[in-house]
Amino acid sequence: MPSQSTILVVDDEPAIVDALRYSLEKSHHRVLVAQDGERALQLAASGSPDLVILDLMLPGIDGLEVCRRLRQAGQIPIIMLTARDEEVDRVVGLELGADDYVAKPFSMRELMARVKAVLRRAQAAPQEAGQPLTLGPLRLDPSRFEATWDTVAIRLSPLEFELLEALIRHPGQVLSRDQLLDSVWGYDYHGDTRAVDTAVKRLRARLREASPQAADLLETVHGIGYKLRDD
């Protein structure tokens, strides 16, 4: 069976690299490996990976800086590997644009589920058919993977686009963090909603770049979740 996707694994622990390589290749992915940040950036540029699994604790250029540079260069999906108690790094990584994270020590089954979900979102978003969705001047066209406010293009990652699509399909309705996890991320986070809050923060910033009025549509309903205002 041909390789489904090319995945770049960035980690300096041989045991983790070996386990990831085995599981990913068993799922018919092509695997590239980097053990430091500089090599990771080189392979990201030359190997055209579809996904990067990125440990934050790396020799030389650390994982947060690698994440920042990858996000500046494009929208390649990133799953971070973090130490369980390093919440600050986790939040910073999400704010820099990582799509997801898994805390070490992790379940390989859980990580593979997240790999599948992130790849599905990244690969399917531009091709999914669907009628354009509108809310006032806000318009989403899933078939073209385009979002606009009036005539101003809104630059979104696949994750941000799918999050906005979930909200615009339910105008005025509050969607809980768990509902958004289920519809956008596609699996159970076991109550960890940090990724939702950070993704909403990034989405609001993208909307604000197009128009302050666009950002005002995205409302936080404290203690419950988020909605797009339709009034």
N, C-alpha and C positions, 0 to 999 in steps of 0.2 A: 504494500500500500504506500503511495507517495506521502511525503511529509505534509502534514496539515498546516503547520506554521513554523516559523523560525523563532526560537526563544533564546534570548541571551540571559544566562545565569551569571550573576556577579556576586561572588562570595569567596572569602579566603579560607574557609574551613573545608578541607578535602572530603570529610564524611558527608557534609551537607550537599556539596557539589555532586558527589557520586550518587547520593540518594535521589536528588532532583533529576540528574541526567537519566537514571534508570527509569523513573516514573514517567518522565516526559517522552523519552524515546519509546517506551512501551505504548504510549498514546499516539505514536507515529509523528511526533514533532522532531524537527531538526534542532539540535542544541549547540549553542556557542557558549564558551566559558571564559570569564575574565576573573582574575583574582585580585585586581586592584582597580582603582578608579580610572587611571589613565588608559589602561587597556580596555576598560569598559567603553569609554568614549570612542576609542579607535574602532572597536568592533561595532558599536552602534552606528557609526558613520559608514563603515565599509560592508557590514554584513546585512544591512537592511532588516533587522529583526522585527517581528510583529508584536513582540512583547518583551519587556525587561523585568526579570525578577532580581531585585536589587537589595543587597544587604547594606544597612547604613554604616556599619562599623567596618571600614576598609582602610588598608594602609595607603599612604599618600593622599590622593584626592578622596575625601570621604563621600559617603553615599548621598548626603544631602546636597553637596555641591554637584555630584553627578546628576542627581535628579533635576536640579535647577538648570543645568546646561542642556540636558535632554529636552526639557520642556521649552526652553528658549529656541531650540532647533526645530521643534515640531510637536506633534501630538501622539507620539509613540506611547502606548499604554505601559504603565509602570506599576508593579506590585512590590511594595517594600517589605523587607524582612527586618523586624526590629526586636530588641530585647524586651521582654515582657514588662519591665518596670521603666522603660524609657518613653514615657508618655509625651514629654516635650518634643523629642525628636520625631515621634509619630505624628504629632499635630503639625509640626513645621513641614514635614514631608508632604502631608496632605495639602497644606496650604501652598506648597511649591508646585503642586499639580499631580502628585501621585494618584492613581486611580483607586488603590486599595492597599491594605497592609495585612500582614500576618505576623503575630508575635511568636518568637522562639521561646521554648520548644513548640513546634507546631505539628499538627496532624497532617500527614501527607494527603490524606483523603480530602481534608478541608482545603488545603492549598490547591489541589488539582481542581476542585469545584470552583474555586475563585479564578484560576487560570481559564477555565472553560467559560465562565461568565464574562470575564473581561474581554476575551477574544471574540465571543459572540457579539458583544456590544460594538467593539471596534470594527469588526469585519462586516457586520450586517447593517449598521446604521446608514451608510450611503446608498445601499441598494434597496432598503425596505420601501415598498410601495405604500401609498396612502395619500388621501386628499389633504391639501393644505389646511392648516388649523389657524384660526385668527381670534384675537381678543383685542378689540380696538385696533390701534396701529401695529400691534405685535402680530407677526405672521411666521408660522413654521411650515416648511415644506419637507416632510420626511423623505419623499422620493428623491429630492435633490440635496438633502442634508443642508438646507439653508434656513437661516433665521434672520428676520429683518424687523426693524422698527421704522415705520414709514418706509423710506428708501435707504435707510442706513443698515448695512450688513452687521450682524452680531457674530463675532468670531467665537465659536464654541467647540470644545472637545466633544468626542462622542458621549462621554459620561454626562457632561453638562447639557448637551442637546437632549439626551434621553430623560434627564431630570426635568428639564423645562417642558418636554412633551407630556410627561406624566401629569404635570401640574396644569397645563393648558387644556388637557382633555377633561379636567374637572374644575372649570372656572367657578370661583367663589367657594369651593368646597375645601375644607381643611383636610389635608392628608397627613396622617401621623408619620412619625419617623419609621415605624415598623412597616407601614404600608409602602413607603418609598423604598425601603430596603428590599421588600419583596418584589416590587414592580420594576425597579431600576437595577439594583445589584443582583437580584435573582436568587438569593439564598439567605439563610438565617444567620444573623450576626450575634445571636444569643444576647440581645439587649444592648450591644455596643453600637451606639448611634453617632459616634464621633465623625465617621466618614460622611454621614448625611449632612450634619451641621457644617462641616468644612466645605463640602461640595456646594451647598446652598450659598455659603459666603462667596465662593468663587463665581458662582452663577450670577449673584447680585452684582458683583464687580464687573462682569462682562456686560450685563444689561446697562449698568451705569455708564460704561464707555460709549454706548450708543445714545443714551438719553437718561437724565435723572428721572424722568417720568416713567421710563421702562423699569428702572430699579424699584420705584415706589410701588409697582404692581405686586412685587414679591413680598408678601407679608408674613412675618413670624407670629404665630399664635402661641404664646408662651405656655409651656406645659403640655402642648398637644402636638403641634407640627407646623406645617407651612401651607400657604395657599396663594393663588393668583387672584387678586381683587377683580371683580367684574362690575363694580359700581362706578 
